[in-house]
Amino acid sequence: MTIKGLAHKYGDHVDTDVIIPARYLNTSDPDELAGHCMEDLDPELPPSLSKAPAWRV
């Protein structure tokens, strides 16, 4: 299987509090969580996700 797409590489040892900050874990809505994904490490990433093609796993 080949998967093609855009990847964001942030280096080693990115902890889970950077992936989804704990202050947003009062929801389980994937769209709401995506809006805060990596925002402490890369504030421009969440807005760029809204412009990306939609996908679900």
Backbone as a printed PyTorch tensor [residue, N CA C, xyz], in Angstrom:
tensor([[[  0.8430,  -1.1620,   0.0000],
         [  0.0000,   0.0000,   0.0000],
         [  0.8990,   1.2390,   0.0000]],

        [[  0.5360,   2.2230,  -0.7760],
         [  1.2370,   3.4960,  -0.8120],
         [  0.2840,   4.5970,  -0.3700]],

        [[  0.7640,   5.4150,   0.5440],
         [ -0.0210,   6.5480,   1.0140],
         [  0.7140,   7.8110,   0.6080]],

        [[  0.0090,   8.7070,  -0.0490],
         [  0.6170,   9.9600,  -0.4900],
         [ -0.0920,  11.1180,   0.1870]],

        [[  0.6740,  12.1460,   0.5120],
         [  0.0670,  13.3140,   1.1270],
         [  1.1170,  14.1860,   1.7780]],

        [[  0.6630,  15.1520,   2.5100],
         [  1.5110,  16.1070,   3.1920],
         [  1.7900,  15.6320,   4.6140]],

        [[  3.0320,  15.7590,   5.0480],
         [  3.4050,  15.3920,   6.4180],
         [  4.0980,  16.5690,   7.0900]],

        [[  3.8560,  16.7270,   8.3580],
         [  4.5320,  17.7440,   9.1640],
         [  5.4440,  16.9980,  10.1300]],

        [[  6.7530,  17.2320,  10.0580],
         [  7.7120,  16.5600,  10.9390],
         [  8.1940,  17.5440,  11.9900]],

        [[  8.0660,  17.1570,  13.2570],
         [  8.4340,  18.0400,  14.3550],
         [  9.6120,  17.5390,  15.1670]],

        [[ 10.1840,  16.4210,  14.8240],
         [ 11.3220,  15.9080,  15.5790],
         [ 10.9170,  14.8090,  16.5380]],

        [[ 11.8640,  14.4360,  17.3810],
         [ 11.6650,  13.3280,  18.3110],
         [ 11.0100,  13.7990,  19.6040]],

        [[ 10.3450,  12.8770,  20.2600],
         [  9.8320,  13.0570,  21.6160],
         [  8.8220,  14.1980,  21.7550]],

        [[  7.8870,  14.2770,  20.8420],
         [  6.7830,  15.2350,  20.9690],
         [  5.7600,  14.5820,  21.8910]],

        [[  5.5600,  15.1570,  23.0800],
         [  4.6730,  14.4990,  24.0450],
         [  3.2000,  14.7820,  23.7310]],

        [[  2.3400,  13.9970,  24.3490],
         [  0.9110,  14.0620,  24.0350],
         [  0.2830,  15.3930,  24.4160]],

        [[  0.8580,  16.1070,  25.3770],
         [  0.3080,  17.4190,  25.7380],
         [  0.5860,  18.4630,  24.6610]],

        [[  1.5060,  18.1860,  23.7670],
         [  1.7440,  19.0790,  22.6290],
         [  0.8180,  18.6940,  21.4770]],

        [[  0.5860,  17.4120,  21.3070],
         [ -0.2860,  16.9610,  20.2070],
         [ -1.6970,  17.5180,  20.4070]],

        [[ -2.2990,  17.2500,  21.5430],
         [ -3.5950,  17.8360,  21.9230],
         [ -3.4180,  18.3600,  23.3480]],

        [[ -3.3250,  19.6640,  23.5260],
         [ -3.1520,  20.2120,  24.8800],
         [ -4.2860,  19.7810,  25.8170]],

        [[ -3.9210,  19.4290,  27.0500],
         [ -4.8890,  18.9020,  28.0210],
         [ -6.0520,  19.8550,  28.2740]],

        [[ -5.8250,  21.1460,  28.1160],
         [ -6.9080,  22.1070,  28.3820],
         [ -8.0810,  21.9580,  27.4130]],

        [[ -7.8860,  21.1950,  26.3240],
         [ -8.9670,  20.9880,  25.3550],
         [ -9.5800,  19.5960,  25.4360]],

        [[ -9.1910,  18.8130,  26.4170],
         [ -9.6960,  17.4470,  26.4970],
         [-11.0750,  17.3440,  27.1450]],

        [[-11.7810,  18.4420,  27.2060],
         [-13.1620,  18.4030,  27.6910],
         [-14.1360,  18.0860,  26.5580]],

        [[-13.6080,  17.7810,  25.3800],
         [-14.4380,  17.3840,  24.2360],
         [-13.8310,  16.1540,  23.5720]],

        [[-14.6600,  15.3850,  22.9030],
         [-14.1640,  14.2610,  22.1070],
         [-14.5020,  14.4630,  20.6310]],

        [[-14.9710,  15.6550,  20.2900],
         [-15.3090,  15.9770,  18.9020],
         [-14.0260,  16.1110,  18.0810]],

        [[-13.8170,  15.2500,  17.0800],
         [-12.5840,  15.2730,  16.3010],
         [-12.3080,  16.6210,  15.6210]],

        [[-13.3500,  17.2810,  15.1480],
         [-13.1460,  18.5650,  14.4810],
         [-12.6920,  19.6370,  15.4660]],

        [[-13.2540,  19.6220,  16.6640],
         [-12.8500,  20.5740,  17.6980],
         [-11.4110,  20.3010,  18.1340]],

        [[-11.0650,  19.0370,  18.3430],
         [ -9.6980,  18.6850,  18.7370],
         [ -8.6990,  19.0490,  17.6470]],

        [[ -9.0510,  18.8210,  16.3990],
         [ -8.1550,  19.1600,  15.2880],
         [ -7.8470,  20.6480,  15.2500]],

        [[ -8.7820,  21.4490,  15.7050],
         [ -8.5790,  22.8890,  15.7300],
         [ -7.5100,  23.3350,  16.7270]],

        [[ -7.0860,  22.4170,  17.5950],
         [ -6.0720,  22.7480,  18.5990],
         [ -4.8350,  21.8600,  18.4840]],

        [[ -4.8160,  20.9880,  17.4870],
         [ -3.7100,  20.0580,  17.2940],
         [ -2.3850,  20.8020,  17.1120]],

        [[ -1.4260,  20.5080,  17.9500],
         [ -0.0520,  21.0410,  17.8850],
         [  0.0190,  22.5620,  18.0370]],

        [[ -1.0280,  23.2110,  18.5170],
         [ -1.0370,  24.6700,  18.5290],
         [  0.0330,  25.2810,  19.4280]],

        [[  0.4570,  24.5880,  20.4800],
         [  1.5080,  25.1350,  21.3340],
         [  2.8800,  25.0500,  20.6650]],

        [[  3.0670,  24.0830,  19.7900],
         [  4.3380,  23.9000,  19.0900],
         [  4.3710,  24.6800,  17.7840]],

        [[  3.2410,  24.7210,  17.0880],
         [  3.1630,  25.3510,  15.7640],
         [  1.8090,  26.0440,  15.6320]],

        [[  1.7020,  27.3050,  16.0600],
         [  0.4080,  27.9970,  16.0510],
         [ -0.2350,  28.1050,  14.6680]],

        [[  0.5290,  27.9490,  13.6110],
         [ -0.0450,  28.0520,  12.2600],
         [ -0.5860,  26.7310,  11.7390]],

        [[ -0.3230,  25.6210,  12.4230],
         [ -0.8080,  24.3290,  11.9390],
         [ -2.3300,  24.1930,  12.0190]],

        [[ -2.9730,  24.4390,  13.1580],
         [ -4.4320,  24.2370,  13.1810],
         [ -5.1850,  24.9950,  12.0890]],

        [[ -4.8800,  26.2800,  11.8260],
         [ -5.5920,  26.9430,  10.7200],
         [ -5.3170,  26.2930,   9.3600]],

        [[ -4.1100,  25.7650,   9.1720],
         [ -3.8060,  25.1420,   7.8820],
         [ -4.5580,  23.8280,   7.7090]],

        [[ -4.9190,  23.1660,   8.8170],
         [ -5.6760,  21.9140,   8.7170],
         [ -7.0660,  22.1400,   8.1510]],

        [[ -7.6450,  23.2910,   8.4230],
         [ -8.9880,  23.5580,   7.9130],
         [ -8.9820,  23.7440,   6.4010]],

        [[ -7.8120,  24.0070,   5.8180],
         [ -7.7040,  24.1840,   4.3690],
         [ -7.3070,  22.8830,   3.6660]],

        [[ -6.9410,  21.8780,   4.4320],
         [ -6.5080,  20.6010,   3.8630],
         [ -7.7250,  19.7910,   3.4300]],

        [[ -7.5100,  18.8450,   2.5050],
         [ -8.6130,  17.9660,   2.1110],
         [ -9.1210,  17.1620,   3.3180]],

        [[-10.4040,  16.9330,   3.3870],
         [-10.9920,  16.1890,   4.4990],
         [-10.6040,  14.7260,   4.4010]],

        [[-10.3390,  14.1010,   5.5390],
         [-10.0440,  12.6810,   5.6050],
         [-10.4320,  12.1650,   6.9700]],

        [[-10.7070,  10.9220,   7.0170],
         [-11.0090,  10.2320,   8.2740],
         [-10.3670,   8.8500,   8.2000]],

        [[ -9.9200,   8.3990,   9.3560],
         [ -9.3520,   7.0530,   9.4280],
         [-10.3800,   6.1590,  10.0410]]])
